[in-house]
Amino acid sequence: MTLALLALGALLVASLAYTVACWAAPFTTCSRCKGLGKRTTWLRNERPCQACKSTGRRVRLGRRIHTRASALHQRGTR
């Protein structure tokens, strides 16, 4: 019983920490271009990154979920 409560507490702390991180810094570096805003092709040509639209930053997954849930709540309460 105590091991289950310990695991539940650790999961709660981890999810709370991720929630605070998404609130404080909703953007992260793009995983495709590594934050450079451009990608190299197999011929070594540089092209703008399509995933982040050449900004080098993307919205975190948790922030995207929060935004969609907020929009759904707004549409449902009108």
N, C-alpha and C positions, 0 to 999 in steps of 0.2 A: 504494500500500500504506500509506503513512504517513497519508494523508488518511482512509482507512478506520479506521485505529487511533485517530486523533484523534477521529473521530466516535463511535467505540465508547467511548472514554474519557469524552467529554462526556456521552454517554447514561448511562454508569455513574455518573458524579458526580451527574447530575440525579436519577436514580432513588434513589440513596443519600440525597440531600438530602430528597427527598419522604418516604422511609421514616422518617428522623429526625423530620421535621415531623409525621408521623402518630403517631409514638410520643410525642413531647413534647406535642403539642396535638391530641388526636383530634377535637375539636369545632371547627367553623367557623360563621360566621354564616349564617343561613338566606338562601338566594337569593331566595325568594319574598317574604318580608316585610322583607328587609334588616336582620334582627336586631331588629325591633321587637316581634315576637310577635303582631302583628295586621295585617290587610290591609284596605284600603278597597275597597269595591265601586264599581261605576259610578255608584251613587247617593250616593256619599261616606259610606256607612255603614261603620263599623268592625266587623270580625268577627275572631274568633281565627283564627290561621293554622293550617291543618290539616296542613301539611307538617312543621312543627316542634312541633306541639302547644302552641303559644303560649309556647315557651321562647325563641325567637329563635336557637337553636343547633341544628345538625345534625351528625351524625357524618360525617367525611370518607369519601370513596369508598375510599381505600386502607385505612382502618381497618376498614370493613365487609368488604372482601375478606379482610383478615387474620383477622377474627373468624370468618368462615364457614370459612376454611381450617383454623383451629385447632379449630373444632367438628367438622369432618369428620375431622380427624386423631384427635381424642379418641374419636369414635364408631368409627373403624377400628381402634384399638389396644386396645379393651376386651375 
